[in-house]
Amino acid sequence: MYQLSAVMAWCYNWCLTRAESMPRWQGYVIEILAALGFIAVAILAPNWVLLTYWVIVCGPVSVFGAAHHSVWKKRDEIWRDQQNQLQKTKKLIGRSK
């Protein structure tokens, strides 16, 4: 059990470092391509191929999606805080004139 959790943590940390180094749109493209592939496999392939695709592709892509979401949520929060601070500074400068 410990080994499984160690592998899962390693996988998430690897996805987190990759998500930090790529633009937002690339993460969305990866998720959309995985979803389109799932739909294509669901329509064209037998059930065992669909199950295999779901385990091998959709599992890691969902882990990557969670890491990508957390990275960009943090970046958006930082940007929002900077904008709020900028507005406060502009108000203070405007009052002192």
N, C-alpha and C positions, 0 to 999 in steps of 0.2 A: 504494500500500500504506500509506503514511504517513497519507493522508487517511482511509482506512478505520479504521485504529487510533485516529485522533483522534476520529472520529465514535463509535466504540464506547466510548472512554473518556468522552466527553461524555455518552453515554446512560447509562452505569453511574453516573457522578457525579450525574446528574439523578435517577436512581432511588434512589440512596443518600440524597440530601437529602429526597426524598419519604418514604422509609421511616423516616428519623429523626423526622419530624414526625407520624407516625400511630401509633395504638395497634397492638398486636400482632395483634388479631383482624381488623383491616381488611386487613392483608397476607394473612392466611390466606383471607379471603373472596375477594379478588381471584384468588388461585391456584385456589381451588375453583371459582369461576365460570368461569374459563378452561378448567379440566378438564371441567366439565359441558358447556360449549359445544362442546368438542372431541368429546365423546362424542355429543352431539346431531347435530353436523355429520357425524360418521362414520356414523351410522345413517341420516340423512335425505338427505344431499346426495351428489352425484357426487364422484368422486375428485379432480378438479381443484379443487373448492371446499374439500375437506379439506386439500389441499396448500397452498392459498392461506391458509386459516385458520391452519394450522400455522406458516407463515412470518410472517404479519402479526400474529397475536395471541399464539401460544404462544412465539415467540422473545422478544419484549419482556417478556412475563410471566415467563419463566424468568430473564431478567436482573434484573427487579425482585425475584423470589424470592430470588436469590442475595444481592442487596443487603439485603433484609429480613432474611434469615438472619444475615448478618454483623453487622448492627446489633444485633439482639436477642441474639446470642451474646455480644457485647461487654457489653451491658447486664446480662445474666445473670451474667457473670463478675464484673463490678463489684459487683453485689448480693451474690453469694456471698462475695466478699472482705470486704465490709462486715459481713456476718453473722459471718464467722469472727473478725474483729477485735473485734466486739461480745462474742462469747463469751469471747475471751481477756481482755478488759477486765473482764467480770463475774467471771471466775475470780480475777483479781488483786485486785479489790475484796473478794471473799469471803474471800480469804486474809488480807487486812490487818485484818479486823475482830477 
